[in-house]
Amino acid sequence: MMRIPPLYFLLIQQTVSVDTCNDIWPPENGACKLNCGATVLNAKAASTATAKDGECQVAFASIDDLADYGNGTQLQGVDHIVTDSLYHAPFMGRRGKYHFFDHNSAVVLPDLDQVLEQKTNLISVLLPKKYDDFSKITDPLEQQIIAQALQVLGPDHVYVDHGDITNYINAMGSYRFTLIFEESFGKINPAVNHAFLLHTTPIMAGFNMMSTYFYNAVIPFEKWAGREFDENVTIWNKNEKRNVTVLKTKVERENTTFYDIHHHVQTLNAQTGILWNNQRILQDIIHYRYAHPWPYRFYNEVPNLKKLRNDCKKIELN
């Protein structure tokens, strides 16, 4: 088990007081006016908001909130909608009044060399919380892969994602690769951030666009594996005007097995130095993105959204 640096918890628990809303989310009565003049709202308050309610209204609505309010159609009375839904706004981008901004929290471990020294295991498996009882797994392919993982690795290396820091450190801290059975379709799974910060290369078994957002840092899990085999094939030779037999390589698609994954990471293990160098860059990005806790980061971004309409003074920290 990986040792947990005390500073990791200290950094996570730190808070920064900001503005008149005092780091409270959701705000009392669902809305709060910031010093810059903009009003922040939760989804419920945004559903009844109109243009007359304020000069600049910015709502945060999660992917689940948007689903509850007509896929966002019932929140159109506000000026901007900040969301963690990748269906409504591109990663770290904007589409119309939708702006992508996830509310995950993560910090960089203080001693990364110590993290690398403790990479004594090859691969672990992280299952969604809904699979706390293996009998709840109904997908045949998932049943097969998890059964194979238990056979190859043993139950001590198969974890359930409970969302807490200690859980992530145990599930990833001593491993070079982690197979994550992603269930956060359409949004960023916090497990991915922690995988990067713990120097673990995630294998995503779900929202495979993560491998596009973080090129050469996330391994996409493919449900189908190609098997190559040679076969004698008879073809007509026009020049010789006769049938000839040639050897052709064919590819047959079969279900991916955990044995395929295990073999693949054993091969990649020789390249982990390259993967880890890439992760160091990602760790800087994640650190700067999540350096302060939610909702401070959200409140501090609101003036930037308000600047799309007019100038706004910077938020003053208390």
Buried (B, 14 or more C-beta within 10 A) or exposed (E): EBEBBEEBEEBEEEEBEBBEBBBEBBBEEBBBBBBBBBBBBBBBBBBEBEEEBBEBBBBBBBBEBBBBBEEBEBBBBBBBBBBBBBBBBEEEEBEEBBBBBBBBBBBBBEEBEEBEEBBEBBBBBBBBEEBEEBEEBEEEEBEBBBEBBBEBBEEEBBBBBEEEBBBBBBBBBBBBBBBBBBBBEBBBBBBBBBBBBBBBBBBBBBBBBBBEBBEEBBBBBEEEBEEEEEEEEEEEEEEEEEEEEEEEEEEEEEEBBBBBBBEBBEEBBEEBEEBBEBBEEBBEEBBEBBBBBBBBBBBBBBBEBBEEEEEBEEBEEE
